[in-house]
């Protein structure tokens, strides 16, 4: 089961390359922190910064929408005494339907940020195979395990710091301009994909008049 940890670290092709390129006589095992090599690498830091800005913009949009809906709810409540029960009920239902639609749209945007984060992480894992192989060679190891899957290891087995340095050198930030410096300005980036932590649109639906029930 420990050997399966490597499968999550980088694609099968990279694993096969590792088997072919690292001398079979090398027996030592190395470990690394999979989360750390992403989050602390130039690639991961770029992703967190870009998607953090998008998340902040979405949170600001949610706050603005919340204020607008609260103001609209108050205005509708003030109209209650001027409208007959049927008319007020229709307006309240229409407002409720719009609130639900807005909430669904904002939730969709939050999920899209999460999807972007996951896609960027997958792209990162697809690129780091050669860097990990280079670090394994330098460490004289032939097997790489996730540090969380190891019960006990002697000092010096963990190669996380060396892996981050080598990934930064060979992969870089993964930004489109860096991957393809000749790309035309304004061309669409590679769809980098964050975990979004956004505030939901509150339930501000006005209570219909009792006579409208």
C-alpha positions as a Markdown table, in Angstrom:
| # | Residue | x | y | z |
|---|---|---|---|---|
| 1 | Unk | 0.0 | 0.0 | 0.0 |
| 2 | Unk | 2.9 | 2.4 | 0.7 |
| 3 | Unk | 4.1 | 1.9 | -2.9 |
| 4 | Unk | 0.7 | 3.2 | -4.1 |
| 5 | Unk | 1.5 | 6.6 | -2.6 |
| 6 | Unk | 3.8 | 7.3 | -5.5 |
| 7 | Unk | 1.0 | 7.0 | -7.9 |
| 8 | Unk | -0.7 | 10.1 | -6.5 |
| 9 | Unk | 2.6 | 12.0 | -6.6 |
| 10 | Unk | 3.2 | 12.0 | -10.4 |
| 11 | Unk | 1.8 | 10.3 | -13.5 |
| 12 | Unk | 2.4 | 6.7 | -14.6 |
| 13 | Unk | 4.7 | 7.8 | -17.4 |
| 14 | Unk | 7.0 | 9.6 | -14.9 |
| 15 | Unk | 7.0 | 6.6 | -12.6 |
| 16 | Unk | 8.0 | 4.4 | -15.6 |
| 17 | Unk | 10.8 | 6.8 | -16.4 |
| 18 | Unk | 11.9 | 6.7 | -12.8 |
| 19 | Unk | 12.1 | 2.9 | -12.9 |
| 20 | Unk | 14.1 | 3.1 | -16.2 |
| 21 | Unk | 16.5 | 5.9 | -15.3 |
| 22 | Unk | 17.3 | 5.2 | -11.6 |
| 23 | Unk | 19.8 | 2.4 | -11.1 |
| 24 | Unk | 18.1 | -0.7 | -9.8 |
| 25 | Unk | 20.9 | -1.3 | -7.3 |
| 26 | Unk | 19.9 | 1.9 | -5.5 |
| 27 | Unk | 17.9 | 0.7 | -2.6 |
| 28 | Unk | 17.4 | 3.7 | -0.2 |
| 29 | Unk | 13.9 | 5.1 | 0.1 |
| 30 | Unk | 13.2 | 8.8 | 0.0 |
| 31 | Unk | 10.1 | 10.6 | 1.3 |
| 32 | Unk | 8.5 | 14.0 | 0.6 |
| 33 | Unk | 5.5 | 16.1 | 1.6 |
| 34 | Unk | 3.2 | 16.3 | -1.4 |
| 35 | Unk | 1.2 | 19.3 | -0.1 |
| 36 | Unk | 4.4 | 21.2 | 0.6 |
| 37 | Unk | 6.0 | 20.8 | -2.8 |
| 38 | Unk | 2.9 | 22.3 | -4.4 |
| 39 | Unk | 2.0 | 25.0 | -1.9 |
| 40 | Unk | 5.6 | 26.2 | -1.3 |
| 41 | Unk | 6.8 | 26.0 | -4.9 |
| 42 | Unk | 6.8 | 29.0 | -7.3 |
| 43 | Unk | 4.1 | 27.2 | -9.2 |
| 44 | Unk | 1.8 | 26.7 | -6.2 |
| 45 | Unk | 2.5 | 30.2 | -4.8 |
| 46 | Unk | 1.4 | 31.7 | -8.2 |
| 47 | Unk | -1.8 | 29.6 | -8.2 |
| 48 | Unk | -2.6 | 30.7 | -4.6 |
| 49 | Unk | -2.0 | 34.4 | -5.4 |
| 50 | Unk | -4.0 | 34.4 | -8.6 |
| 51 | Unk | -7.0 | 32.4 | -7.2 |
| 52 | Unk | -6.7 | 34.3 | -3.9 |
| 53 | Unk | -7.3 | 37.6 | -5.9 |
| 54 | Unk | -10.3 | 36.0 | -7.7 |
| 55 | Unk | -11.7 | 34.7 | -4.4 |
| 56 | Unk | -11.4 | 38.2 | -2.8 |
| 57 | Unk | -13.2 | 39.7 | -5.8 |
| 58 | Unk | -16.0 | 37.1 | -5.5 |
| 59 | Unk | -16.3 | 37.8 | -1.7 |
| 60 | Unk | -16.6 | 41.5 | -2.4 |
| 61 | Unk | -19.2 | 40.8 | -5.0 |
| 62 | Unk | -21.2 | 38.7 | -2.6 |
| 63 | Unk | -21.1 | 41.5 | 0.0 |
| 64 | Unk | -22.3 | 44.0 | -2.6 |
| 65 | Unk | -25.1 | 41.8 | -3.7 |
| 66 | Unk | -26.1 | 41.1 | -0.1 |
| 67 | Unk | -26.4 | 44.8 | 0.6 |
| 68 | Unk | -28.5 | 45.4 | -2.5 |
| 69 | Unk | -30.8 | 42.5 | -1.7 |
| 70 | Unk | -31.3 | 43.7 | 1.9 |
| 71 | Unk | -32.2 | 47.2 | 0.6 |
| 72 | Unk | -34.6 | 45.7 | -1.9 |
| 73 | Unk | -36.2 | 43.6 | 0.8 |
| 74 | Unk | -36.7 | 46.6 | 3.0 |
| 75 | Unk | -38.3 | 48.6 | 0.2 |
| 76 | Unk | -40.6 | 45.7 | -0.6 |
| 77 | Unk | -41.6 | 45.4 | 3.1 |
| 78 | Unk | -42.5 | 49.1 | 3.2 |
| 79 | Unk | -44.7 | 48.6 | 0.2 |
| 80 | Unk | -46.7 | 45.9 | 2.0 |
| 81 | Unk | -49.2 | 48.3 | 3.5 |
| 82 | Unk | -49.8 | 49.9 | 0.1 |
| 83 | Unk | -50.5 | 46.7 | -1.8 |
| 84 | Unk | -53.2 | 44.2 | -1.7 |
| 85 | Unk | -52.3 | 40.7 | -0.5 |
| 86 | Unk | -52.3 | 39.1 | -3.9 |
| 87 | Unk | -50.0 | 41.8 | -5.4 |
| 88 | Unk | -47.6 | 41.7 | -2.5 |
| 89 | Unk | -47.5 | 37.9 | -2.7 |
| 90 | Unk | -46.6 | 38.0 | -6.4 |
| 91 | Unk | -43.8 | 40.5 | -5.8 |
| 92 | Unk | -42.5 | 38.5 | -2.8 |
| 93 | Unk | -42.4 | 35.3 | -4.9 |
| 94 | Unk | -40.6 | 37.1 | -7.7 |
| 95 | Unk | -38.0 | 38.5 | -5.3 |
| 96 | Unk | -37.5 | 35.1 | -3.7 |
| 97 | Unk | -37.0 | 33.5 | -7.1 |
| 98 | Unk | -34.4 | 36.1 | -8.0 |
| 99 | Unk | -32.6 | 35.6 | -4.7 |
| 100 | Unk | -32.4 | 31.8 | -5.3 |
| 101 | Unk | -31.1 | 32.4 | -8.8 |
| 102 | Unk | -28.4 | 34.8 | -7.6 |
| 103 | Unk | -27.4 | 32.4 | -4.9 |
| 104 | Unk | -27.0 | 29.5 | -7.4 |
| 105 | Unk | -24.9 | 31.7 | -9.7 |
| 106 | Unk | -22.5 | 32.8 | -6.9 |
| 107 | Unk | -22.2 | 29.2 | -5.7 |
| 108 | Unk | -21.3 | 28.2 | -9.3 |
| 109 | Unk | -18.6 | 30.8 | -9.3 |
| 110 | Unk | -17.2 | 29.5 | -6.0 |
| 111 | Unk | -17.2 | 25.9 | -7.4 |
| 112 | Unk | -15.4 | 27.2 | -10.6 |
| 113 | Unk | -12.6 | 28.6 | -8.4 |
| 114 | Unk | -12.3 | 25.2 | -6.7 |
| 115 | Unk | -12.2 | 23.5 | -10.1 |
| 116 | Unk | -9.5 | 25.9 | -11.3 |
| 117 | Unk | -7.4 | 25.0 | -8.2 |
| 118 | Unk | -7.7 | 21.3 | -8.8 |
| 119 | Unk | -6.8 | 21.6 | -12.5 |
| 120 | Unk | -3.7 | 23.6 | -11.7 |
| 121 | Unk | -2.7 | 21.1 | -9.1 |
| 122 | Unk | -3.1 | 18.3 | -11.6 |
| 123 | Unk | -1.0 | 20.2 | -14.2 |
| 124 | Unk | 1.7 | 20.7 | -11.6 |
| 125 | Unk | 1.8 | 17.0 | -10.8 |
| 126 | Unk | 2.0 | 16.2 | -14.5 |
| 127 | Unk | 5.1 | 18.4 | -14.9 |
| 128 | Unk | 7.2 | 17.5 | -11.9 |
| 129 | Unk | 8.2 | 13.9 | -12.8 |
| 130 | Unk | 11.7 | 14.9 | -14.3 |
| 131 | Unk | 12.4 | 17.1 | -11.3 |
| 132 | Unk | 11.6 | 14.3 | -8.8 |
| 133 | Unk | 13.7 | 11.8 | -10.8 |
| 134 | Unk | 16.7 | 14.2 | -10.7 |
| 135 | Unk | 16.3 | 14.6 | -6.9 |
| 136 | Unk | 16.0 | 10.9 | -6.4 |
| 137 | Unk | 19.2 | 10.3 | -8.4 |
| 138 | Unk | 21.1 | 12.9 | -6.3 |
| 139 | Unk | 19.8 | 11.3 | -3.1 |
| 140 | Unk | 20.8 | 7.8 | -4.4 |
| 141 | Unk | 17.3 | 6.6 | -3.8 |
| 142 | Unk | 15.1 | 4.4 | -6.0 |
| 143 | Unk | 11.8 | 4.6 | -4.2 |
| 144 | Unk | 9.8 | 7.7 | -3.3 |
| 145 | Unk | 7.0 | 7.7 | -0.7 |
| 146 | Unk | 4.6 | 10.3 | 0.6 |
| 147 | Unk | 5.9 | 11.4 | 4.1 |
| 148 | Unk | 2.4 | 10.9 | 5.6 |
| 149 | Unk | 2.5 | 7.2 | 4.7 |
| 150 | Unk | 5.8 | 6.6 | 6.6 |
| 151 | Unk | 5.7 | 5.5 | 10.2 |
| 152 | Unk | 9.3 | 6.1 | 10.9 |
| 153 | Unk | 12.3 | 7.4 | 8.9 |
| 154 | Unk | 15.9 | 8.2 | 9.7 |
| 155 | Unk | 17.2 | 11.8 | 9.3 |
| 156 | Unk | 18.0 | 12.8 | 5.8 |
| 157 | Unk | 15.5 | 10.6 | 4.1 |
| 158 | Unk | 13.1 | 13.5 | 3.4 |
| 159 | Unk | 13.8 | 15.3 | 0.2 |
| 160 | Unk | 11.0 | 17.9 | 0.3 |
| 161 | Unk | 13.2 | 21.0 | 0.4 |
| 162 | Unk | 15.5 | 19.7 | -2.4 |
| 163 | Unk | 12.4 | 18.7 | -4.5 |
| 164 | Unk | 11.0 | 22.2 | -4.1 |
| 165 | Unk | 14.2 | 23.8 | -5.2 |
| 166 | Unk | 14.6 | 21.5 | -8.2 |
| 167 | Unk | 10.9 | 21.9 | -9.2 |
| 168 | Unk | 11.3 | 25.7 | -9.0 |
| 169 | Unk | 14.3 | 25.5 | -11.3 |
| 170 | Unk | 12.9 | 23.1 | -13.9 |
| 171 | Unk | 9.1 | 23.9 | -13.8 |
| 172 | Unk | 9.1 | 27.5 | -12.6 |
| 173 | Unk | 5.8 | 29.3 | -11.8 |
| 174 | Unk | 3.9 | 27.6 | -14.6 |
| 175 | Unk | 2.5 | 30.9 | -15.8 |
| 176 | Unk | 1.6 | 31.1 | -19.5 |
| 177 | Unk | 4.1 | 33.9 | -20.2 |
| 178 | Unk | 6.9 | 31.7 | -18.7 |
| 179 | Unk | 5.8 | 28.5 | -20.4 |
| 180 | Unk | 5.4 | 30.2 | -23.8 |
| 181 | Unk | 7.2 | 33.6 | -23.8 |
| 182 | Unk | 6.3 | 34.1 | -27.5 |
| 183 | Unk | 2.6 | 33.8 | -26.9 |
| 184 | Unk | 0.6 | 36.8 | -28.1 |
| 185 | Unk | -0.5 | 39.2 | -25.5 |
| 186 | Unk | -4.2 | 38.9 | -24.6 |
| 187 | Unk | -4.3 | 35.2 | -25.5 |
| 188 | Unk | -6.2 | 33.0 | -23.1 |
| 189 | Unk | -4.1 | 31.5 | -20.3 |
| 190 | Unk | -4.1 | 27.7 | -19.7 |
| 191 | Unk | -7.2 | 27.9 | -17.5 |
| 192 | Unk | -5.4 | 27.5 | -14.2 |
| 193 | Unk | -8.0 | 26.1 | -11.8 |
| 194 | Unk | -8.6 | 27.2 | -6.1 |
| 195 | Unk | -10.2 | 26.5 | -3.3 |
| 196 | Unk | -12.7 | 29.1 | -2.8 |
| 197 | Unk | -13.9 | 30.2 | 0.5 |
| 198 | Unk | -16.8 | 32.5 | -0.3 |
| 199 | Unk | -19.7 | 33.8 | 1.8 |
| 200 | Unk | -23.1 | 32.6 | 0.6 |
| 201 | Unk | -25.8 | 35.0 | -0.4 |
| 202 | Unk | -28.0 | 35.2 | 2.7 |
| 203 | Unk | -31.7 | 34.4 | 2.8 |
| 204 | Unk | -33.3 | 37.8 | 2.7 |
| 205 | Unk | -36.7 | 36.7 | 1.3 |
| 206 | Unk | -39.5 | 38.8 | 2.8 |
| 207 | Unk | -42.2 | 36.9 | 4.7 |
| 208 | Unk | -45.5 | 37.1 | 2.7 |
| 209 | Unk | -48.4 | 38.8 | 4.3 |
| 210 | Unk | -50.5 | 36.4 | 6.3 |
| 211 | Unk | -53.5 | 37.3 | 4.2 |
| 212 | Unk | -51.7 | 36.1 | 1.1 |
| 213 | Unk | -51.3 | 32.6 | 2.3 |
